[in-house]
Amino acid sequence: MSYSLLAHLYPHIKGSQEDIATFSLQYLLLQSKELNRAFTKRISDIMEFNTEETLQYVCQSTGKSEEKEKPDMSALDSNGKEIFLCEMKFYATLTVNQPLTYLDRLKTNDGKGLVFVCPEARLTNLWYKLKELCSKRSIEEVNQYCIKVDGIKLAIITWTEIIELLKQVSSSTAVVFFSDVKQLEGYCNQLDSEAFIPFTAEDLSAEMANKAERYYQVVDEVIELLCADKSIKTSKKGLKATAYRKGYTRSLFINDDFTITFNYDRDMWKNPATVETPFWIAIRDNEWDQPDKFLETCNAFPEQHKQLFWGLVFLSLEPLQEATFSEICEDIKNKIITYIDYFK
């Protein structure tokens, strides 16, 4: 069931989920001074800076750097100066420009802040990832969902908060736009629940088939690397590789004390409460159990790095980016050994 006409039409419209939501929001902010004023105030309050009451919002303004970055929406003052950038997210991953290139762009242009807009379910995980990506910069905490990175504010807000604000304003002082806000609300609800993401030409290419194969290759290669590592004793006796609808799993006995189950799993991958990685590992004793002492060890890890699956606590294994196949597999192998050392 679609939540609105816009949500119903989405599969028939060319463009990304974020584009449709962004252009819909921009339309509302351009058409109504009341909605513009309320949205501008909410963003400036979150990032704790002062600006003009209303701003001009433009979409996908290409930067002048070598990266040619295109943030979803830019806020300009009456002099055309870029005050802050908005990046809209549903469940797409962060790009190579997010957030650091955008922050650098703001710093170069004497801007004030960058705000990410995401579903409520993804808030904790995405905020954790953004802060992690900025960890090598100078960081100062502003409030719960805002930090200052090299002098530029970085914040996050949910679609729910924005839409509730726009509904409140449009129901009282911008009534003519109330139905439009409801259209955007229905669209966001649809994407949060059951929206089918249409295929693109890239999705159906042979290259995509090769990309999908990588996850299985990594699992197999890591198991082989563990077996070849002379610092541990391993055995695959009686253990078989198993593919299932949402992924692929391999198990291994280690040092006669542990059994590891290494999964590529799409359900764990898309869990908005945890870090975004396709690879997860469960560590059990040699009787295939996770006794209390194992669970106590698991409790020591941050919530974003673990989740309950198949009745077991799985721990995250985040692969290297922009690395070779060998580098990725060697790094994951070392991370598994580090986990095992914790359980020792």
Secondary structure, DSSP 8 states (H G I E B T S, - for coil): --SSHHHHHGGGS-S-HHHHHHHHHHHHHHH-HHHHHHHHHHHHHHHT----SS-EEEE----SSTT----SEEEE-TT--EEEEEEE-SS----TTTTHHHHHHHHHTT--EEEEEE-GGGHHHHHHHHHHHTTTS-EEEEETTEEEETTEEEEEEEHHHHHHHHHHHHTTT-GGGHHHHHHHHHHHHHHHHT------TTTTSHHHHHHHHHHHHHHHHHHHHHHH-TTS-EE-TT---EEETTEEEEEEEETTTEEEEEEEEHHHHT-TTS---SEEEEEEETTS---HHHHHHHHTS-GGGEEEETTEEEEEE---SS--HHHHHHHHHHHHHHHHHHH-
